[in-house]
C-alpha cells in the first residue's frame, strides 16, 4: 500500500503524519485490498480541509471533510471513508455470494 500525505498552505509535521497513519489503520483493518492512498491537507482562511483519494481493487473512493480544527477534519474524513469502504466491501461479498448461489450443483 502506498501512502502519500501532502499539505497545501500547511506543513505536515511528524505528529500530523502519525495521526493520519494511525487513523487510516482502521481502513486497512476493514479492507486489506487497498492499493494507494493520497491524503491532502489544506488551509483555507479559517477552515481546515482534509481530502483523500483511495484506490482499491476495482474502484476509486474519495472523501473530504472541513472543520475549524485539522484533527477534527481528519476524524470526519476517516469516518466518511470508513463507511464507503464498508459499503464497497459489502457489495463485493454479496456479489460473490449471489454468484455462488446461481451455480448449479454438480451431481
C-alpha positions, 0 to 999 in steps of 0.5 A: 500500500502506498501512502502519500500525505501532502499539505497545501498552505500547511506543513505536515509535521511528524505528529500530523503524519502519525495521526493520519497513519494511525487513523487510516489503520482502521481502513486497512483493518476493514479492507486489506485490498487497498492499493494507494492512498493520497491524503491532502491537507489544506488551509483555507482562511479559517477552515481546515480541509482534509481530502483523500483519494483511495484506490482499491481493487476495482474502484476509486473512493474519495472523501473530504471533510472541513472543520475549524480544527485539522484533527477534527477534519481528519476524524470526519474524513476517516469516518466518511471513508470508513463507511464507503469502504464498508459499503464497497466491501459489502457489495463485493461479498454479496456479489460473490455470494449471489454468484455462488448461489446461481451455480448449479450443483454438480451431481 
